[in-house]
Amino acid sequence: MTSVTTQIMHHHTPVTVHSNYCLYEPIVPEIKAIRVLTIDSLVGSEDQYSEVARSAPDFDAARWVKLERKIAGMALANIESNIERLVVHPTIKRVHFSELSHELTREFQAEAIILSGTLRDFDFYRPELFEKFNEFIRSTSVPVLAICGGHQMVGQAFGANIVTLDEKPPSERRTDRLVEYQYRFVRIENEDDPIFERLLGHPGYERQHKNTKVIRVWQNHGLQLDRLPAGFTHLARGYLADQQMMVRRTETQLIYGVQFHIEKSFQDWNLDNYWNHRVESRDGRLIFENFLIEALRFIGKTEEEIFAFEAERAAKMKELSAQKEKEPTAIIRESGW
């Protein structure tokens, strides 16, 4: 057989595609620097549970918080791992969503905000927590990426309702819900949005997907938005949940919401099994990276300010390699929430 080789560009980094072999695409940190607030969207303490939560038959404040804190730690670690591997000089500050304020974003000089997923139904949170969050998210000018439960938090702030996948109020079906789980296909509805840059038309993408408007991403949710919130553009839909991806882009706001878990991008670096495969996670990784790039563009950075020089990228790769050698058994596991 004859091997056909193609050179394509991943910003600065060439990718070699051999027709007779699996795609090898080096994951190189292309972004020079970014300041990111990573947001813990789960319940942070026992006093944050609502009276509705306290009336649940299985309510146990201490046990519930312990689980929430465990999941939050894993989920935020995965988000931060993406940033650290994709950015040469990242600056990351982790805060609880109840701490979000315009003063905080100014003091930190945040260039992006990333909201984690959630675990409990939103009526299990004290109502004032969401009142404060809604006021902030509707007025912040810092670019936002909201993942899974964070996507739903943004949606409800702009007028959508949260329902189960069979369109019932969460209070009517607390258990035995239909869930969307594992890697699932999502259809892109607006391929011109820059969040999909370098994804569609890439040889590795064409090899994986016969339908050029389909991506494959990790899902783990039993709730969804009942409609597209006012002021947002629909970007992707799924088999069970229609509002899989959306964006609000105005002169003062850039907010992306994704129902799926793009933060799973680097699990395959440490775990080599079906659930954590490099090819499977590629689409989510590119969307995550494209958000960081779009955030920097939105706040006025030039291309020269956004993208790292070759020497900077090489130094970062050397640093990541050294870290991996020092901690060969370190594994960051995805919670799925």
Steps between C-alpha positions, in 0.01 A plus 500: 500500500604856440501742792373850433634769730344839550635798695241725662532782749378505858560874538881475498543126537501274191305175525594197292218277378581157354216335311594150616544578869314656790533877519787626711426854612742642756324702769710814523422805718430770244366777727754734657321603821156540652351580842207269580256481787387137539165483672384229738126473429420229754365545852787625713376460857212356700331836545463539122229232479142623468198396700395292200826304525460456874157344445641231268464148647871425469628842606820485701679835494842371602495206260364705213759777541781245522396357164457845344847605615654181360335547163581871491868426561516254212297711258698820564829310477402381153404848385825643635702218343365602160604859554846403624564275201367739238656825628870576538455744790158443664384682812211321670291592803233260630195644677150387596218641289357670809817717506465629144486879476611778270746609767658154499539493122655849502744421781611177335501662154309199369513438127268198510261323736430126484204355691513136609211256492266433792358202690176596677177639356501879517208519742726317749717815515399795717312736261711805582808325359346502153359849541853634547643283222228601254564867558872449441478281190252731329735796533859372492720604208755222563469216244331193648509128422228307686520120510208259556332617824673835450335518156165445671582767760558750221184391321274551800658840565383609154147362529511131407366227728681184613316177418576129484585339166136393472401863566367472855578741786791361705281489812270251329779253424785511749602139431498249213557774245585451139866598463736575215825324584831400336627635167212621286460670163397864487400679181641846432230750403719803431833392357609859431547579869874531580463252787516229230817637337748226396244232583291460187697405190805380694633168354476336841141618530410374153651163589287474812169651383329427170251776574703821500260675738525241777732501801540231765519616859464367857151528647383448858176676586136439581379859470486752215382846401141502377577761234766730360531800735421844361802665342686174428579326172451125471828327408440125543224249574500141622277193483351539849579864584440765237690785669846342490694815422425872484668839491412855601715743305437873540725805518537448875453125552637170374344196669531144370295220652569131434283223642775243446834462680778647289727504806558126457751584228816381673383194688665277239844630599484295818231240437513272198159341465174533309365792701811716459615476139695775327293484182173508694600802705647702213182690408447617859864603535486721192177665616660568840812648337295704254307654788823619663610652170161664440500640855834672437383634165180630660690706757712655224818291487680486166603173337863577593395543862290181502727240341830383646830503315660169406763525776229564760301197383809280506590610853146427619504153343828429676349614831192280454718202412711551813188521717368176356829321573500622861143388563449184293216376717310828520154452353228762480171320475189652343198516723257525213288773660 
